[in-house]
Amino acid sequence: MRDTKIKKSKSFRSNASFGKRIEFYIIGLMLKEGLDVYIPMVDDDAIDVVVKKPNDSFVEVQIKA
């Protein structure tokens, strides 16, 4: 029974790290395209990235993997 809990923990950890890797991959692509990309220090309201548009307005982006 105890091994099952450990496996679930590892599975969650693996899924969480996969999602974070995809976020950074997408952010890298955005930077390559020349976008001004800002990463919030705190993960509030499920906002992963804030992108500055050419008209100086901002767009909040949530990246799902």
Residue pairs with C-beta under 8 A, 6 or more apart in sequence:
18 65
19 65
22 63
22 65
23 48
23 49
23 63
23 65
26 49
26 63
27 37
27 39
27 49
27 63
30 37
30 49
30 51
31 37
35 51
35 52
36 51
36 52
37 49
37 50
37 51
37 52
38 49
38 50
38 51
38 52
39 48
39 49
39 50
40 47
40 48
40 49
40 50
45 60
46 62
47 60
47 61
47 62
48 61
48 62
48 63
49 60
49 61
49 63
50 58
50 59
50 60
50 61
51 58
51 59
51 61
52 58
53 59
